[in-house]
Amino acid sequence: MSKSTHEIEVEIRNPEGLHMRPAMLFVDLANSFDSDISVRHQDVCADAKSIMQMTMLAATCGTRLKVTAVGPDAGQAIQALRGLVENKFADDSQASVSEKEGSV
């Protein structure tokens, strides 16, 4: 299999920044790909498959991150991660949490 490299720059747009919940969504999605994926913010480079490293980026709203994927599914990984960030880390679990809170 050939290894390709894909790279993008994304901007964190959700008001809370890259706190634990969105970071975990990012890590979970990154882990679904075989490619090596890294995320850079200024001088800090993190393994996108490590929650501890991702939280070290301290990415607040407006932070621009460079995401690099190297491997057989690098293009797919980059597109999926771009979509997650552009959708402000929205997922179905957010709706179910809101529903639970409303029923208590």
Residue, then its C-alpha position, 0 to 999 in steps of 0.5 A: m500500500s502506498k502512503s500519501t500525505h494530506e494536510i489542512e488548516v482548520e479553525i476551531r469555531n465552537p465557543e468552548g474551544l477544544h475542551m475534553r468533549p470535542a477533543m475526545l470526538f476528534v481522537d475517536l474519529a482519528n483512531s478510526f483511520d489507519s493513517d498517522i495523524s498529527v495536529r500542530h498549534q504553534d510550537v506544539c505538535a500532538d498525536a491526534k489519536s491521543i486525548m492527553q496530547m490533544t488537550m495539550l494544544a490548548a486550542t480556544c475558539g479562533t485557534r487555527l490548527k494544522v492537521t496532517a495525515v500520512g498513510p493509506d487513508a490519509g485523504q479520507a481522514i483529513q476530510a472526516l476531521r475537517g467535517l467534524v471541526e467545521n460542524k463545531f464538533a456536533d454529534d448525536s450524543q449532544a442531543s441525547v444529553s439535552e433530552k436527558e437534562g430536560s427530562v430530569 
